[in-house]
C-alpha cells in the first residue's frame, strides 16, 4: 500500500493531464471539421465552375480596362491626333 500512496499524486496529475489533453483534442477536431467543410465547399465550387466563372469575370474586367487604356493611348498619340484631326478636317 505504501507504493500506491507514493504515486497517488502522479496518478491524479496524469488524470488531469489526460482530461486537459482530451479537451484540447476535441477542440482541434472541431477546427479540423470546420476546415474540412470549407475545403469541401471550395471543391464543390470548383466542380460547379463557380471559381472558374469568377476568374473569367476578373480577367474580362481587366482586359476591358486594358483595352480602354490602349484606345486612349492611341487617340492621344501624335499620329492618332493627326488622323483624328484629318477626319474632322475632311468632314467640315
C-alpha positions as CSV (number, residue, x, y, z in Angstrom):
1,X,0.0,0.0,0.0
2,X,2.9,2.3,0.6
3,X,3.7,2.1,-3.2
4,X,0.1,3.2,-4.1
5,X,0.4,6.3,-1.9
6,X,3.8,7.1,-3.3
7,X,2.3,7.5,-6.8
8,X,-1.1,8.8,-5.9
9,X,-0.2,12.4,-6.7
10,X,1.3,11.4,-10.1
11,X,-1.8,9.4,-10.9
12,X,-4.1,12.3,-10.2
13,X,-1.8,14.6,-12.2
14,X,-1.9,12.2,-15.1
15,X,-5.7,12.0,-14.9
16,X,-5.9,15.8,-15.0
17,X,-3.4,16.0,-17.9
18,X,-5.4,13.4,-19.8
19,X,-8.6,15.3,-19.3
20,X,-7.0,18.5,-20.5
21,X,-5.4,16.7,-23.4
22,X,-8.8,15.2,-24.5
23,X,-10.5,18.6,-24.2
24,X,-7.8,20.1,-26.4
25,X,-8.0,17.3,-28.9
26,X,-11.8,17.8,-29.1
27,X,-11.2,21.5,-29.9
28,X,-8.7,20.6,-32.5
29,X,-11.1,18.0,-34.1
30,X,-13.8,20.7,-34.3
31,X,-11.4,23.0,-36.1
32,X,-10.3,20.3,-38.4
33,X,-14.0,19.5,-39.2
34,X,-14.7,23.2,-39.9
35,X,-11.7,23.3,-42.2
36,X,-12.8,20.1,-43.9
37,X,-16.2,21.7,-44.5
38,X,-14.6,24.8,-46.1
39,X,-12.4,22.6,-48.3
40,X,-15.5,20.5,-49.4
41,X,-17.4,23.7,-50.3
42,X,-14.4,25.0,-52.3
43,X,-14.2,21.7,-54.0
44,X,-17.9,21.8,-54.9
45,X,-17.4,25.4,-56.2
46,X,-14.5,24.2,-58.4
47,X,-16.6,21.3,-59.7
48,X,-19.6,23.6,-60.4
49,X,-17.4,26.1,-62.2
50,X,-18.1,29.0,-59.8
51,X,-14.5,29.7,-59.2
52,X,-13.7,29.5,-62.9
53,X,-16.5,31.9,-63.7
54,X,-15.2,34.4,-61.1
55,X,-11.7,34.2,-62.5
56,X,-13.1,34.7,-66.1
57,X,-15.0,37.7,-65.0
58,X,-12.0,39.2,-63.3
59,X,-9.9,38.6,-66.4
60,X,-12.6,40.1,-68.7
61,X,-12.8,43.2,-66.5
62,X,-9.0,43.6,-66.6
63,X,-8.9,43.1,-70.3
64,X,-11.6,45.7,-70.8
65,X,-9.7,48.2,-68.7
66,X,-6.5,47.5,-70.7
67,X,-8.4,47.9,-74.0
68,X,-9.7,51.3,-72.9
69,X,-6.2,52.4,-71.9
70,X,-4.9,51.3,-75.3
71,X,-7.6,53.2,-77.1
72,X,-6.9,56.3,-75.1
73,X,-3.1,55.9,-75.7
74,X,-3.7,55.6,-79.4
75,X,-6.0,58.6,-79.6
76,X,-3.7,60.7,-77.5
77,X,-0.6,59.8,-79.5
78,X,0.5,62.3,-82.1
79,X,-0.3,60.0,-85.0
80,X,-3.7,59.3,-83.6
81,X,-4.4,63.0,-83.1
82,X,-3.2,63.8,-86.7
83,X,-5.5,61.1,-88.0
84,X,-8.4,62.3,-85.9
85,X,-7.9,65.9,-87.0
86,X,-7.7,64.9,-90.6
87,X,-11.1,63.1,-90.2
88,X,-12.7,66.3,-88.8
89,X,-10.9,68.4,-91.5
90,X,-12.4,66.4,-94.3
91,X,-15.8,66.4,-92.9
92,X,-16.0,70.1,-92.3
